[in-house]
Amino acid sequence: MWSLDSSSFTYSLEIWKNSSSGDRRTETVYPRDKIYKLSPETTYCLKVKARLLPRKIGVFSPVYCIKTTVENKLPPPENIQVDAENRIYVLKWDYAYENVTFQAQWLHAYLKKIPGDNSDKWKQIPNCENVRTTQCVFPKNTFRKGIYLIRVRASDGNTTSVWSNEEKFDTQFQITLLPPVIAMKSTNDVSLRVYISATEEPENRAMNHPYPLTYEIVFWENTSNAERKIVDKRTDFTFPKLKPLTAYCVKARALIQDEKWNKSSVFSDTVCEKTKPGNTSKTWLIAGVCAALLSIPVVVYVMKLLCRCIGYVFFPSSKPPSAIDEYFSEQPLRNLLLFTSEEQTERCFIIENTNTIIAIEETHQTDGEHKKYNSQTSQDSGNYSNEDESSESKLSEEFVHQETE
């Protein structure tokens, strides 16, 4: 069996701390692989068994124990990952220290299956040597289609860390997930319908068929921080039973999740839409309009009464009401309510005969008393008398007659 091609074999490694046989790790390794995430100055024990195809499995080798060395002053970089962006690759990693430089290398993954030392087959990644940032950028044409291994280490003057974990990099799976395009429309039943479409890009269009996209939709009311999340492969969603005349917002991102991939895009731009009034609001609107129309005659009638009351109080009529006027229909009674337009005056006459003047004055005094009496009598009875005028007329006639004689 061992005479077969060594690249046909895989190996299962089981390793544990010598002080604790219960906590064991199992990994699939190739010849000359490295085992990471071990504690410094600690004794580990391990055993290995070979595997040829899934049904042909060997037995474990004898247990071998070894003590790790002192921890290096500079730790290796961690969390190596490669992202594709348009026509470039972006290599990123994490590191806790500052003021250090980094170096990144690559190797064909199939060389790991070939026994022997492959340390001289690692090659430098362009633009990723002596960089002071935790990322570097290199063109896509650096790698042809295939599977590669990438490693990174840190340097601080004469001190250099060990190489990081070797990260597998498959160019076939390195695609750029762009955020989806969102459209939202309000419906008549107080609902919102969301449409999602993938951003078309010539380089990624062929990859969308064998690896369908999943979408994560985040939906919330514009004035609230409470969010609803939905993860689904559909591109058409309806959010029913919402508040009428209320603004809602939505955003989404694309996901690829399976046994080989676990990628996601950034979130799309936020889209907001206001819901329609709905049937309930229309009913209330119609009822309000009808009530307003019915209230117009009432308002007009009330305003008319108010104007009439204001006119009666502030601008009264000079004519008495008909109910009172009917009791003063006779002319003499009406005259009682009116003031005399002229004051009563006494008539004077100039005569030459003094004897006659004395007689006239006496007669005039008598008539004056009679006039006063008649006036008092008129006031008591409510009627005016004109006897004084007739007496004066007679006296004048007598005076003229005596003059002619």
Secondary structure, 3 states (H helix, E strand, C coil): CCCCCHHHEEEEEEEEECCEEEEEEEEEECCCCCCCCCCCCCEEEEEEEEEECCCEECCCCCCEEEECCCCCCCCCCEEEEEEEECCEEEEEEECCCCCCEEEEEEEEHHHHHCCCCCHHHCEEEEEEEEECCCEEEEEHHHCCCCEEEEEEEEEECCEECCCCCCEEEEHHHCCCCCCCEEEEEECCCCCEEEEEECCCCCCCHHHHCCCCCEEEEEEEECCCCCEEEEEECCCEEEECCCCCCCEEEEEEEEEEECCCCEEECCCCCCEEEECCCHHHHHHHHHHHHHHHHHHHHHHHHHHHHHHHHHHHHHCCCCCCCHHHHHHHCCHHHHHHCCCCCCCCCCCCCCCCCHHHHHHHHHHHHHHHHHHHHHHHHHHHHCCCCCHHHHHHHHHHHHHHHHHHC
